[in-house]
Structures are given as structure tokens and as C-alpha cells.
Amino acid sequence: MRNKKGQFIKGTHWRCARKHWDKEWLYDQYVTQRKSAKQIADENGLTENGVIYWIKKHQIETRTMKFIRQNKHWGQVGTDNPMWNKTGELNPNWKGGITKDRQIFYQSQEWKTACSIVWKRDNAKCQRCGILHLTDIPMHIHHIKPFNNKELRANPDNLILLCEVCHRYVHSRKNINGDFIDG
């Protein structure tokens, strides 16, 4: 706001005051009415980040993620859920009953036999870090040559047992030497 000489008046702002600038109003919305920052933003034409900024600026205690998750509405459950028991052609994601090669293959006896051979050969331990299967870390069978090589898909010489952590590493950019990857 300016005085008659065109100078700004101390303690005023050049923009019109907004509701969320007022600590009591924001406290009422966020704490008393338990609205989320997103709800406040949507109702008042603001951005969620803008509301969060003012919550912190006014030193209003923010909610913990644990609290947010406990109070979040996760949707309808059971028979109240409109997607309840919608399988096959009733499901909107239905693709006409076409199962991908990978799904069919991983359910085949050929794959189960190959896995048994690899688990026994590798003594149920990760071939990269040596961790035993007895831990809580899941174990994976890894294809050294890619899955799309049909002749080697179930060949135990092309398979290796890795823990989940090492399997992620093998497929990551960190694996600059290409360990356990061929092709």
C-alpha cells in the first residue's frame, strides 16, 4: 500500500492479503478442521506447496506420515468396492485372455525343473555375495543371456542364483563390468 507521495507504507504489502497468510485461519483449516494442505489449496485456488510453505512459516506443527497414513481413506473394501470380484472379461484391464510368453514359461514344469537344478548346484546361496538363503533377503534365478533367447531360457548353464540385492545390482548401471550379463 502506498501513501499520497507514492511511497510504500511500512508494515503493508503491495499485494492484497490472502487467507492463508493469517496464522489463525490456517491453523483452523489445517489443525482444527483437519484438512490436508491439498484440500486447503484446492478450495482456495492455491498450490499445495504454497500452503505447506505458510504452515511452516507460521510454525504450525505438520502431521507425520504415520498419522497421515492412519487417517487416509484408502477406498472401498470388499463387496462395496466396485471392482470386487471383477475378473476375466469383467475386468477393464482384460486383454482377451492372452497370457504373455514369460508368464506361461515361468509356470511350466521345464522352468521348475531348471530352478531346482540351479538351487542345488549353487547350494542355495548368492553367487555374487555368498549370502545364504536362510536370511530374509529373497533369492532370484537370473538369466545370464537374456530371456528372449528361447533355447537358453531353461538351460541351467545360463542361469545363476542371486540374492535380490545382487540381482538389482547386476541389472543396474553400477554394474560397469557386466558381471553375470552376456548379451
DRENVEX-546475 format. One record per residue (C-alpha): residue number from 1; residue in one letter; chain; y, x, z. Coordinates in steps of 0.1 Angstrom, whole numbers, plus 5000, padded with zeros to 4 digits. Layout:
<node><seq>NUM</seq><type>A</type><mol>A</mol><Y>Y</Y><X>X</X><Z>Z</Z></node>
...
***
This chain:
<node><seq>1</seq><type>M</type><mol>A</mol><Y>5000</Y><X>5000</X><Z>5000</Z></node>
<node><seq>2</seq><type>R</type><mol>A</mol><Y>5035</Y><X>5013</X><Z>4991</Z></node>
<node><seq>3</seq><type>N</type><mol>A</mol><Y>5069</Y><X>5009</X><Z>5008</Z></node>
<node><seq>4</seq><type>K</type><mol>A</mol><Y>5101</Y><X>4999</X><Z>4990</Z></node>
<node><seq>5</seq><type>K</type><mol>A</mol><Y>5106</Y><X>5036</X><Z>4979</Z></node>
<node><seq>6</seq><type>G</type><mol>A</mol><Y>5072</Y><X>5036</X><Z>4962</Z></node>
<node><seq>7</seq><type>Q</type><mol>A</mol><Y>5056</Y><X>5059</X><Z>4989</Z></node>
<node><seq>8</seq><type>F</type><mol>A</mol><Y>5022</Y><X>5052</X><Z>5004</Z></node>
<node><seq>9</seq><type>I</type><mol>A</mol><Y>5024</Y><X>5037</X><Z>5039</Z></node>
<node><seq>10</seq><type>K</type><mol>A</mol><Y>5003</Y><X>5058</X><Z>5064</Z></node>
<node><seq>11</seq><type>G</type><mol>A</mol><Y>4971</Y><X>5040</X><Z>5075</Z></node>
<node><seq>12</seq><type>T</type><mol>A</mol><Y>4969</Y><X>5018</X><Z>5044</Z></node>
<node><seq>13</seq><type>H</type><mol>A</mol><Y>4947</Y><X>5022</X><Z>5013</Z></node>
<node><seq>14</seq><type>W</type><mol>A</mol><Y>4955</Y><X>5018</X><Z>4977</Z></node>
<node><seq>15</seq><type>R</type><mol>A</mol><Y>4925</Y><X>4995</X><Z>4972</Z></node>
<node><seq>16</seq><type>C</type><mol>A</mol><Y>4921</Y><X>4961</X><Z>4987</Z></node>
<node><seq>17</seq><type>A</type><mol>A</mol><Y>4899</Y><X>4962</X><Z>5018</Z></node>
<node><seq>18</seq><type>R</type><mol>A</mol><Y>4862</Y><X>4954</X><Z>5014</Z></node>
<node><seq>19</seq><type>K</type><mol>A</mol><Y>4840</Y><X>4936</X><Z>5038</Z></node>
<node><seq>20</seq><type>H</type><mol>A</mol><Y>4816</Y><X>4965</X><Z>5043</Z></node>
<node><seq>21</seq><type>W</type><mol>A</mol><Y>4845</Y><X>4988</X><Z>5054</Z></node>
<node><seq>22</seq><type>D</type><mol>A</mol><Y>4846</Y><X>4967</X><Z>5086</Z></node>
<node><seq>23</seq><type>K</type><mol>A</mol><Y>4821</Y><X>4980</X><Z>5111</Z></node>
<node><seq>24</seq><type>E</type><mol>A</mol><Y>4817</Y><X>4947</X><Z>5130</Z></node>
<node><seq>25</seq><type>W</type><mol>A</mol><Y>4810</Y><X>4928</X><Z>5097</Z></node>
<node><seq>26</seq><type>L</type><mol>A</mol><Y>4785</Y><X>4954</X><Z>5085</Z></node>
<node><seq>27</seq><type>Y</type><mol>A</mol><Y>4768</Y><X>4956</X><Z>5120</Z></node>
<node><seq>28</seq><type>D</type><mol>A</mol><Y>4764</Y><X>4918</X><Z>5120</Z></node>
<node><seq>29</seq><type>Q</type><mol>A</mol><Y>4749</Y><X>4918</X><Z>5085</Z></node>
<node><seq>30</seq><type>Y</type><mol>A</mol><Y>4725</Y><X>4948</X><Z>5090</Z></node>
<node><seq>31</seq><type>V</type><mol>A</mol><Y>4716</Y><X>4946</X><Z>5127</Z></node>
<node><seq>32</seq><type>T</type><mol>A</mol><Y>4721</Y><X>4910</X><Z>5139</Z></node>
<node><seq>33</seq><type>Q</type><mol>A</mol><Y>4711</Y><X>4892</X><Z>5107</Z></node>
<node><seq>34</seq><type>R</type><mol>A</mol><Y>4685</Y><X>4919</X><Z>5098</Z></node>
<node><seq>35</seq><type>K</type><mol>A</mol><Y>4695</Y><X>4920</X><Z>5062</Z></node>
<node><seq>36</seq><type>S</type><mol>A</mol><Y>4684</Y><X>4951</X><Z>5042</Z></node>
<node><seq>37</seq><type>A</type><mol>A</mol><Y>4710</Y><X>4973</X><Z>5025</Z></node>
<node><seq>38</seq><type>K</type><mol>A</mol><Y>4698</Y><X>4960</X><Z>4992</Z></node>
<node><seq>39</seq><type>Q</type><mol>A</mol><Y>4703</Y><X>4923</X><Z>5003</Z></node>
<node><seq>40</seq><type>I</type><mol>A</mol><Y>4738</Y><X>4931</X><Z>5015</Z></node>
<node><seq>41</seq><type>A</type><mol>A</mol><Y>4746</Y><X>4950</X><Z>4983</Z></node>
<node><seq>42</seq><type>D</type><mol>A</mol><Y>4733</Y><X>4922</X><Z>4960</Z></node>
<node><seq>43</seq><type>E</type><mol>A</mol><Y>4752</Y><X>4895</X><Z>4979</Z></node>
<node><seq>44</seq><type>N</type><mol>A</mol><Y>4785</Y><X>4913</X><Z>4978</Z></node>
<node><seq>45</seq><type>G</type><mol>A</mol><Y>4784</Y><X>4930</X><Z>4944</Z></node>
<node><seq>46</seq><type>L</type><mol>A</mol><Y>4779</Y><X>4965</X><Z>4958</Z></node>
<node><seq>47</seq><type>T</type><mol>A</mol><Y>4754</Y><X>4992</X><Z>4953</Z></node>
<node><seq>48</seq><type>E</type><mol>A</mol><Y>4726</Y><X>4998</X><Z>4978</Z></node>
<node><seq>49</seq><type>N</type><mol>A</mol><Y>4737</Y><X>5035</X><Z>4982</Z></node>
<node><seq>50</seq><type>G</type><mol>A</mol><Y>4773</Y><X>5023</X><Z>4989</Z></node>
<node><seq>51</seq><type>V</type><mol>A</mol><Y>4761</Y><X>5001</X><Z>5017</Z></node>
<node><seq>52</seq><type>I</type><mol>A</mol><Y>4739</Y><X>5029</X><Z>5031</Z></node>
<node><seq>53</seq><type>Y</type><mol>A</mol><Y>4769</Y><X>5052</X><Z>5030</Z></node>
<node><seq>54</seq><type>W</type><mol>A</mol><Y>4790</Y><X>5028</X><Z>5051</Z></node>
<node><seq>55</seq><type>I</type><mol>A</mol><Y>4762</Y><X>5021</X><Z>5075</Z></node>
<node><seq>56</seq><type>K</type><mol>A</mol><Y>4760</Y><X>5059</X><Z>5082</Z></node>
<node><seq>57</seq><type>K</type><mol>A</mol><Y>4798</Y><X>5063</X><Z>5082</Z></node>
<node><seq>58</seq><type>H</type><mol>A</mol><Y>4801</Y><X>5035</X><Z>5108</Z></node>
<node><seq>59</seq><type>Q</type><mol>A</mol><Y>4773</Y><X>5053</X><Z>5128</Z></node>
<node><seq>60</seq><type>I</type><mol>A</mol><Y>4751</Y><X>5022</X><Z>5128</Z></node>
<node><seq>61</seq><type>E</type><mol>A</mol><Y>4716</Y><X>5032</X><Z>5136</Z></node>
<node><seq>62</seq><type>T</type><mol>A</mol><Y>4694</Y><X>5029</X><Z>5105</Z></node>
<node><seq>63</seq><type>R</type><mol>A</mol><Y>4659</Y><X>5015</X><Z>5105</Z></node>
<node><seq>64</seq><type>T</type><mol>A</mol><Y>4628</Y><X>5037</X><Z>5105</Z></node>
<node><seq>65</seq><type>M</type><mol>A</mol><Y>4604</Y><X>5035</X><Z>5076</Z></node>
<node><seq>66</seq><type>K</type><mol>A</mol><Y>4577</Y><X>5024</X><Z>5101</Z></node>
<node><seq>67</seq><type>F</type><mol>A</mol><Y>4599</Y><X>4994</X><Z>5111</Z></node>
<node><seq>68</seq><type>I</type><mol>A</mol><Y>4607</Y><X>4986</X><Z>5075</Z></node>
<node><seq>69</seq><type>R</type><mol>A</mol><Y>4571</Y><X>4985</X><Z>5065</Z></node>
<node><seq>70</seq><type>Q</type><mol>A</mol><Y>4561</Y><X>4964</X><Z>5095</Z></node>
<node><seq>71</seq><type>N</type><mol>A</mol><Y>4586</Y><X>4938</X><Z>5086</Z></node>
<node><seq>72</seq><type>K</type><mol>A</mol><Y>4583</Y><X>4939</X><Z>5048</Z></node>
<node><seq>73</seq><type>H</type><mol>A</mol><Y>4569</Y><X>4908</X><Z>5031</Z></node>
<node><seq>74</seq><type>W</type><mol>A</mol><Y>4540</Y><X>4920</X><Z>5010</Z></node>
<node><seq>75</seq><type>G</type><mol>A</mol><Y>4534</Y><X>4888</X><Z>4992</Z></node>
<node><seq>76</seq><type>Q</type><mol>A</mol><Y>4509</Y><X>4860</X><Z>4995</Z></node>
<node><seq>77</seq><type>V</type><mol>A</mol><Y>4474</Y><X>4868</X><Z>5006</Z></node>
<node><seq>78</seq><type>G</type><mol>A</mol><Y>4440</Y><X>4851</X><Z>4999</Z></node>
<node><seq>79</seq><type>T</type><mol>A</mol><Y>4439</Y><X>4817</X><Z>4982</Z></node>
<node><seq>80</seq><type>D</type><mol>A</mol><Y>4477</Y><X>4814</X><Z>4985</Z></node>
<node><seq>81</seq><type>N</type><mol>A</mol><Y>4481</Y><X>4844</X><Z>4961</Z></node>
<node><seq>82</seq><type>P</type><mol>A</mol><Y>4485</Y><X>4830</X><Z>4925</Z></node>
<node><seq>83</seq><type>M</type><mol>A</mol><Y>4463</Y><X>4859</X><Z>4913</Z></node>
<node><seq>84</seq><type>W</type><mol>A</mol><Y>4435</Y><X>4850</X><Z>4937</Z></node>
<node><seq>85</seq><type>N</type><mol>A</mol><Y>4401</Y><X>4852</X><Z>4921</Z></node>
<node><seq>86</seq><type>K</type><mol>A</mol><Y>4415</Y><X>4856</X><Z>4886</Z></node>
<node><seq>87</seq><type>T</type><mol>A</mol><Y>4391</Y><X>4879</X><Z>4869</Z></node>
<node><seq>88</seq><type>G</type><mol>A</mol><Y>4379</Y><X>4884</X><Z>4834</Z></node>
<node><seq>89</seq><type>E</type><mol>A</mol><Y>4397</Y><X>4862</X><Z>4809</Z></node>
<node><seq>90</seq><type>L</type><mol>A</mol><Y>4418</Y><X>4845</X><Z>4836</Z></node>
<node><seq>91</seq><type>N</type><mol>A</mol><Y>4435</Y><X>4878</X><Z>4845</Z></node>
<node><seq>92</seq><type>P</type><mol>A</mol><Y>4467</Y><X>4885</X><Z>4825</Z></node>
<node><seq>93</seq><type>N</type><mol>A</mol><Y>4455</Y><X>4922</X><Z>4821</Z></node>
<node><seq>94</seq><type>W</type><mol>A</mol><Y>4423</Y><X>4911</X><Z>4803</Z></node>
<node><seq>95</seq><type>K</type><mol>A</mol><Y>4417</Y><X>4933</X><Z>4773</Z></node>
<node><seq>96</seq><type>G</type><mol>A</mol><Y>4390</Y><X>4913</X><Z>4757</Z></node>
<node><seq>97</seq><type>G</type><mol>A</mol><Y>4361</Y><X>4927</X><Z>4776</Z></node>
<node><seq>98</seq><type>I</type><mol>A</mol><Y>4364</Y><X>4962</X><Z>4760</Z></node>
<node><seq>99</seq><type>T</type><mol>A</mol><Y>4353</Y><X>4989</X><Z>4785</Z></node>
<node><seq>100</seq><type>K</type><mol>A</mol><Y>4365</Y><X>5024</X><Z>4778</Z></node>
<node><seq>101</seq><type>D</type><mol>A</mol><Y>4340</Y><X>5051</X><Z>4770</Z></node>
<node><seq>102</seq><type>R</type><mol>A</mol><Y>4349</Y><X>5070</X><Z>4801</Z></node>
<node><seq>103</seq><type>Q</type><mol>A</mol><Y>4341</Y><X>5040</X><Z>4824</Z></node>
<node><seq>104</seq><type>I</type><mol>A</mol><Y>4308</Y><X>5034</X><Z>4807</Z></node>
<node><seq>105</seq><type>F</type><mol>A</mol><Y>4299</Y><X>5071</X><Z>4808</Z></node>
<node><seq>106</seq><type>Y</type><mol>A</mol><Y>4307</Y><X>5075</X><Z>4845</Z></node>
<node><seq>107</seq><type>Q</type><mol>A</mol><Y>4284</Y><X>5046</X><Z>4853</Z></node>
<node><seq>108</seq><type>S</type><mol>A</mol><Y>4255</Y><X>5059</X><Z>4832</Z></node>
<node><seq>109</seq><type>Q</type><mol>A</mol><Y>4223</Y><X>5074</X><Z>4845</Z></node>
<node><seq>110</seq><type>E</type><mol>A</mol><Y>4230</Y><X>5105</X><Z>4824</Z></node>
<node><seq>111</seq><type>W</type><mol>A</mol><Y>4262</Y><X>5112</X><Z>4844</Z></node>
<node><seq>112</seq><type>K</type><mol>A</mol><Y>4245</Y><X>5105</X><Z>4878</Z></node>
<node><seq>113</seq><type>T</type><mol>A</mol><Y>4217</Y><X>5130</X><Z>4869</Z></node>
<node><seq>114</seq><type>A</type><mol>A</mol><Y>4242</Y><X>5157</X><Z>4858</Z></node>
<node><seq>115</seq><type>C</type><mol>A</mol><Y>4262</Y><X>5152</X><Z>4891</Z></node>
<node><seq>116</seq><type>S</type><mol>A</mol><Y>4230</Y><X>5156</X><Z>4912</Z></node>
<node><seq>117</seq><type>I</type><mol>A</mol><Y>4222</Y><X>5188</X><Z>4894</Z></node>
<node><seq>118</seq><type>V</type><mol>A</mol><Y>4257</Y><X>5202</X><Z>4899</Z></node>
<node><seq>119</seq><type>W</type><mol>A</mol><Y>4259</Y><X>5193</X><Z>4936</Z></node>
<node><seq>120</seq><type>K</type><mol>A</mol><Y>4226</Y><X>5211</X><Z>4942</Z></node>
<node><seq>121</seq><type>R</type><mol>A</mol><Y>4234</Y><X>5241</X><Z>4921</Z></node>
<node><seq>122</seq><type>D</type><mol>A</mol><Y>4268</Y><X>5245</X><Z>4938</Z></node>
<node><seq>123</seq><type>N</type><mol>A</mol><Y>4254</Y><X>5240</X><Z>4973</Z></node>
<node><seq>124</seq><type>A</type><mol>A</mol><Y>4279</Y><X>5211</X><Z>4980</Z></node>
<node><seq>125</seq><type>K</type><mol>A</mol><Y>4309</Y><X>5235</X><Z>4982</Z></node>
<node><seq>126</seq><type>C</type><mol>A</mol><Y>4340</Y><X>5240</X><Z>4961</Z></node>
<node><seq>127</seq><type>Q</type><mol>A</mol><Y>4335</Y><X>5268</X><Z>4936</Z></node>
<node><seq>128</seq><type>R</type><mol>A</mol><Y>4372</Y><X>5278</X><Z>4938</Z></node>
<node><seq>129</seq><type>C</type><mol>A</mol><Y>4380</Y><X>5279</X><Z>4976</Z></node>
<node><seq>130</seq><type>G</type><mol>A</mol><Y>4345</Y><X>5277</X><Z>4991</Z></node>
<node><seq>131</seq><type>I</type><mol>A</mol><Y>4351</Y><X>5247</X><Z>5013</Z></node>
<node><seq>132</seq><type>L</type><mol>A</mol><Y>4320</Y><X>5227</X><Z>5022</Z></node>
<node><seq>133</seq><type>H</type><mol>A</mol><Y>4316</Y><X>5190</X><Z>5015</Z></node>
<node><seq>134</seq><type>L</type><mol>A</mol><Y>4314</Y><X>5184</X><Z>5053</Z></node>
<node><seq>135</seq><type>T</type><mol>A</mol><Y>4352</Y><X>5183</X><Z>5055</Z></node>
<node><seq>136</seq><type>D</type><mol>A</mol><Y>4374</Y><X>5152</X><Z>5050</Z></node>
<node><seq>137</seq><type>I</type><mol>A</mol><Y>4385</Y><X>5166</X><Z>5016</Z></node>
<node><seq>138</seq><type>P</type><mol>A</mol><Y>4368</Y><X>5147</X><Z>4987</Z></node>
<node><seq>139</seq><type>M</type><mol>A</mol><Y>4349</Y><X>5166</X><Z>4961</Z></node>
<node><seq>140</seq><type>H</type><mol>A</mol><Y>4351</Y><X>5162</X><Z>4923</Z></node>
<node><seq>141</seq><type>I</type><mol>A</mol><Y>4330</Y><X>5172</X><Z>4894</Z></node>
<node><seq>142</seq><type>H</type><mol>A</mol><Y>4352</Y><X>5190</X><Z>4869</Z></node>
<node><seq>143</seq><type>H</type><mol>A</mol><Y>4347</Y><X>5193</X><Z>4831</Z></node>
<node><seq>144</seq><type>I</type><mol>A</mol><Y>4354</Y><X>5229</X><Z>4820</Z></node>
<node><seq>145</seq><type>K</type><mol>A</mol><Y>4355</Y><X>5219</X><Z>4784</Z></node>
<node><seq>146</seq><type>P</type><mol>A</mol><Y>4374</Y><X>5186</X><Z>4781</Z></node>
<node><seq>147</seq><type>F</type><mol>A</mol><Y>4357</Y><X>5152</X><Z>4785</Z></node>
<node><seq>148</seq><type>N</type><mol>A</mol><Y>4363</Y><X>5143</X><Z>4748</Z></node>
<node><seq>149</seq><type>N</type><mol>A</mol><Y>4336</Y><X>5169</X><Z>4738</Z></node>
<node><seq>150</seq><type>K</type><mol>A</mol><Y>4308</Y><X>5144</X><Z>4738</Z></node>
<node><seq>151</seq><type>E</type><mol>A</mol><Y>4280</Y><X>5170</X><Z>4735</Z></node>
<node><seq>152</seq><type>L</type><mol>A</mol><Y>4290</Y><X>5187</X><Z>4767</Z></node>
<node><seq>153</seq><type>R</type><mol>A</mol><Y>4301</Y><X>5157</X><Z>4788</Z></node>
<node><seq>154</seq><type>A</type><mol>A</mol><Y>4269</Y><X>5156</X><Z>4809</Z></node>
<node><seq>155</seq><type>N</type><mol>A</mol><Y>4259</Y><X>5193</X><Z>4805</Z></node>
<node><seq>156</seq><type>P</type><mol>A</mol><Y>4256</Y><X>5209</X><Z>4839</Z></node>
<node><seq>157</seq><type>D</type><mol>A</mol><Y>4267</Y><X>5242</X><Z>4824</Z></node>
<node><seq>158</seq><type>N</type><mol>A</mol><Y>4301</Y><X>5226</X><Z>4815</Z></node>
<node><seq>159</seq><type>L</type><mol>A</mol><Y>4305</Y><X>5210</X><Z>4850</Z></node>
<node><seq>160</seq><type>I</type><mol>A</mol><Y>4316</Y><X>5226</X><Z>4883</Z></node>
<node><seq>161</seq><type>L</type><mol>A</mol><Y>4321</Y><X>5212</X><Z>4918</Z></node>
<node><seq>162</seq><type>L</type><mol>A</mol><Y>4357</Y><X>5215</X><Z>4931</Z></node>
<node><seq>163</seq><type>C</type><mol>A</mol><Y>4374</Y><X>5200</X><Z>4962</Z></node>
<node><seq>164</seq><type>E</type><mol>A</mol><Y>4402</Y><X>5176</X><Z>4954</Z></node>
<node><seq>165</seq><type>V</type><mol>A</mol><Y>4429</Y><X>5201</X><Z>4962</Z></node>
<node><seq>166</seq><type>C</type><mol>A</mol><Y>4415</Y><X>5227</X><Z>4939</Z></node>
<node><seq>167</seq><type>H</type><mol>A</mol><Y>4408</Y><X>5201</X><Z>4912</Z></node>
<node><seq>168</seq><type>R</type><mol>A</mol><Y>4445</Y><X>5192</X><Z>4912</Z></node>
<node><seq>169</seq><type>Y</type><mol>A</mol><Y>4454</Y><X>5229</X><Z>4911</Z></node>
<node><seq>170</seq><type>V</type><mol>A</mol><Y>4431</Y><X>5235</X><Z>4881</Z></node>
<node><seq>171</seq><type>H</type><mol>A</mol><Y>4449</Y><X>5208</X><Z>4861</Z></node>
<node><seq>172</seq><type>S</type><mol>A</mol><Y>4484</Y><X>5218</X><Z>4872</Z></node>
<node><seq>173</seq><type>R</type><mol>A</mol><Y>4510</Y><X>5242</X><Z>4857</Z></node>
<node><seq>174</seq><type>K</type><mol>A</mol><Y>4503</Y><X>5266</X><Z>4886</Z></node>
<node><seq>175</seq><type>N</type><mol>A</mol><Y>4470</Y><X>5275</X><Z>4870</Z></node>
<node><seq>176</seq><type>I</type><mol>A</mol><Y>4486</Y><X>5300</X><Z>4847</Z></node>
<node><seq>177</seq><type>N</type><mol>A</mol><Y>4453</Y><X>5319</X><Z>4842</Z></node>
<node><seq>178</seq><type>G</type><mol>A</mol><Y>4435</Y><X>5288</X><Z>4830</Z></node>
<node><seq>179</seq><type>D</type><mol>A</mol><Y>4408</Y><X>5291</X><Z>4857</Z></node>
<node><seq>180</seq><type>F</type><mol>A</mol><Y>4379</Y><X>5266</X><Z>4851</Z></node>
<node><seq>181</seq><type>I</type><mol>A</mol><Y>4396</Y><X>5254</X><Z>4819</Z></node>
<node><seq>182</seq><type>D</type><mol>A</mol><Y>4383</Y><X>5261</X><Z>4784</Z></node>
<node><seq>183</seq><type>G</type><mol>A</mol><Y>4399</Y><X>5242</X><Z>4756</Z></node>
***
